[in-house]
Amino acid sequence: MLGLAGVLMVSSASCGSDGGSGDSAANTHVGPVSFELPDGIQEAYRDAEREGGWVAEYVDNEESAGAFIGVWRFRETPPSASAAATEMAVQVRASGTHPGISTSEGGDVDIPGAEDASIVKFTLEDSAENISGRWWMLVDPEQDVAVTVEYYGSDVTEEDLDRFQESLTLDSEQSW
């Protein structure tokens, strides 16, 4: 994962859009998950063949940590969205990419196509900026699919997070 420091170093030459132009948001697919990419956010990294970890990352620009979206692919499918949330928190804390992270379970959430889904809200307390965000854990154990979608940033509002959540879908039949 790029994390805040990596977001600042992303080269604009490596950024590309998943489609769409003008004022409408772009529909983005990463393996089995899809979402509306908010205006001004562009692809910074994608490696859907990667068998675990961050497989796609999107940023608003290389100058700030105003907005970041990431898609995490689990190596092994956790038995539930709650177990995925616990595993995600351990992974992020161990990596050091989110210094001072404070998480709170948001509970189950209804995401179209997800057999089991939950949300985790978080803040980055050691950050110089006021940064908050969410993880959405999408799990379909029967299809062996587990994905975390992360959206955070200093320019991201609760309304942005709610609007993004409304666009999330999971299609377990789609391959990476």
C-alpha positions as CSV (number, residue, x, y, z in Angstrom):
1,M,0.0,0.0,0.0
2,L,1.2,3.5,-0.8
3,G,0.1,5.0,2.6
4,L,0.3,8.7,3.1
5,A,4.0,9.1,2.2
6,G,3.6,7.0,-0.9
7,V,0.6,9.0,-2.1
8,L,2.7,12.1,-2.0
9,M,5.3,10.5,-4.3
10,V,3.0,9.0,-7.0
11,S,4.0,10.2,-10.4
12,S,1.3,11.8,-12.4
13,A,2.7,10.0,-15.4
14,S,1.6,6.7,-13.9
15,C,-1.9,7.8,-13.3
16,G,-4.7,6.8,-15.6
17,S,-8.5,6.8,-15.5
18,D,-10.7,3.7,-15.6
19,G,-13.0,5.5,-18.0
20,G,-15.5,8.2,-18.0
21,S,-15.0,11.9,-18.4
22,G,-16.6,15.1,-17.6
23,D,-18.5,15.5,-14.3
24,S,-19.8,12.0,-13.9
25,A,-18.1,9.4,-11.8
26,A,-16.4,6.5,-13.5
27,N,-17.5,2.9,-12.8
28,T,-14.4,1.0,-11.8
29,H,-14.0,-2.8,-11.6
30,V,-11.2,-4.5,-9.7
31,G,-11.7,-8.3,-9.9
32,P,-15.0,-9.1,-8.3
33,V,-15.6,-5.6,-6.7
34,S,-16.9,-2.5,-8.5
35,F,-17.6,1.0,-7.4
36,E,-18.0,4.5,-8.7
37,L,-14.7,6.3,-8.7
38,P,-15.3,9.9,-7.4
39,D,-14.4,12.8,-9.6
40,G,-10.8,13.8,-9.5
41,I,-9.5,10.4,-8.2
42,Q,-7.3,8.5,-10.6
43,E,-5.7,5.1,-10.7
44,A,-2.2,5.1,-9.3
45,Y,-1.5,1.3,-9.2
46,R,-3.1,-1.9,-10.3
47,D,-1.9,-5.5,-10.1
48,A,-4.9,-7.7,-10.1
49,E,-2.8,-10.8,-10.5
50,R,-1.2,-10.2,-7.1
51,E,-2.3,-13.0,-4.8
52,G,-2.7,-10.9,-1.6
53,G,-2.4,-7.3,-0.5
54,W,-3.2,-4.1,-2.2
55,V,-4.1,-4.9,-5.8
56,A,-5.4,-1.4,-6.8
57,E,-4.9,2.1,-5.5
58,Y,-6.4,5.4,-6.5
59,V,-5.5,8.9,-5.4
60,D,-6.7,12.5,-6.0
61,N,-3.3,13.8,-6.8
62,E,0.4,13.4,-6.0
63,E,0.6,16.6,-3.9
64,S,-1.6,15.7,-1.0
65,A,-3.4,12.9,0.9
66,G,-6.7,14.4,0.2
67,A,-8.3,11.2,-1.0
68,F,-7.2,7.6,-1.3
69,I,-9.0,4.4,-2.4
70,G,-7.5,1.0,-2.2
71,V,-8.6,-2.6,-2.9
72,W,-7.1,-5.4,-0.8
73,R,-7.2,-9.0,-1.9
74,F,-6.9,-11.6,0.9
75,R,-4.6,-14.5,0.2
76,E,-6.9,-16.9,2.1
77,T,-10.6,-16.2,2.5
78,P,-11.5,-15.4,6.1
79,P,-14.7,-17.2,7.3
80,S,-16.6,-14.0,7.8
81,A,-16.5,-10.2,7.2
82,S,-15.9,-9.8,10.9
83,A,-12.8,-12.1,10.8
84,A,-11.7,-10.1,7.7
85,A,-11.9,-6.9,9.6
86,T,-9.8,-8.3,12.4
87,E,-7.2,-9.6,10.0
88,M,-7.1,-6.3,8.1
89,A,-6.5,-4.3,11.3
90,V,-3.6,-6.6,12.2
91,Q,-2.1,-6.3,8.7
92,V,-2.3,-2.5,8.7
93,R,-0.9,-2.0,12.2
94,A,2.0,-4.4,11.4
95,S,2.8,-2.6,8.2
96,G,3.1,0.8,9.8
97,T,1.4,2.5,6.8
98,H,-1.3,4.1,9.0
99,P,0.4,5.5,12.0
100,G,-1.8,6.1,15.0
101,I,-4.8,4.3,13.4
102,S,-7.8,4.0,15.7
103,T,-10.6,1.7,14.5
104,S,-14.2,1.1,15.4
105,E,-16.5,-1.6,14.1
106,G,-19.4,-0.2,12.2
107,G,-21.2,-3.5,12.1
108,D,-22.9,-5.4,9.2
109,V,-23.7,-3.5,6.1
110,D,-25.7,-4.5,3.0
111,I,-23.5,-4.5,-0.1
112,P,-25.1,-6.0,-3.3
113,G,-23.6,-9.4,-4.1
114,A,-21.7,-9.8,-0.9
115,E,-22.8,-12.8,1.1
116,D,-21.3,-11.2,4.3
117,A,-20.2,-7.5,4.6
118,S,-19.1,-5.3,7.4
119,I,-17.7,-1.8,7.9
120,V,-14.9,-0.5,10.0
121,K,-14.5,3.2,10.6
122,F,-11.0,4.6,11.3
123,T,-9.1,7.8,12.0
124,L,-5.3,8.4,11.8
125,E,-4.5,10.1,15.0
126,D,-0.8,10.7,14.4
127,S,-1.4,12.5,11.2
128,A,-0.8,16.3,10.8
129,E,-4.1,16.4,8.9
130,N,-7.6,15.3,10.1
131,I,-7.8,12.0,8.3
132,S,-10.7,9.6,8.6
133,G,-12.1,6.8,6.5
134,R,-13.7,3.4,6.2
135,W,-12.9,-0.2,5.3
136,W,-15.6,-2.3,3.7
137,M,-15.1,-6.0,4.2
138,L,-16.8,-8.1,1.4
139,V,-16.8,-11.8,1.9
140,D,-18.3,-14.7,0.0
141,P,-16.8,-17.8,1.6
142,E,-18.6,-20.3,-0.8
143,Q,-17.0,-18.6,-3.8
144,D,-13.7,-18.1,-2.0
145,V,-13.8,-14.3,-2.4
146,A,-12.7,-11.8,0.2
147,V,-12.0,-8.1,-0.5
148,T,-11.4,-5.0,1.5
149,V,-12.1,-1.6,0.0
150,E,-10.6,1.4,1.7
151,Y,-11.5,5.0,1.3
152,Y,-10.0,7.8,3.4
153,G,-8.4,11.2,3.2
154,S,-8.2,14.7,4.7
155,D,-10.7,16.0,2.0
156,V,-13.1,13.0,2.4
157,T,-16.4,13.8,4.2
158,E,-18.9,11.4,5.7
159,E,-21.2,12.2,2.8
160,D,-18.4,11.1,0.4
161,L,-18.0,7.9,2.3
162,D,-21.8,7.2,2.3
163,R,-22.1,8.0,-1.4
164,F,-19.1,5.7,-2.2
165,Q,-20.7,2.9,-0.1
166,E,-23.9,3.1,-2.1
167,S,-21.9,2.4,-5.3
168,L,-20.1,-0.7,-4.0
169,T,-21.0,-4.1,-5.4
170,L,-19.5,-7.6,-5.4
171,D,-19.8,-10.1,-8.2
172,S,-18.1,-13.3,-6.9
173,E,-18.3,-14.8,-10.4
174,Q,-15.8,-12.2,-11.7
175,S,-12.2,-13.3,-11.6
176,W,-9.2,-11.2,-10.6
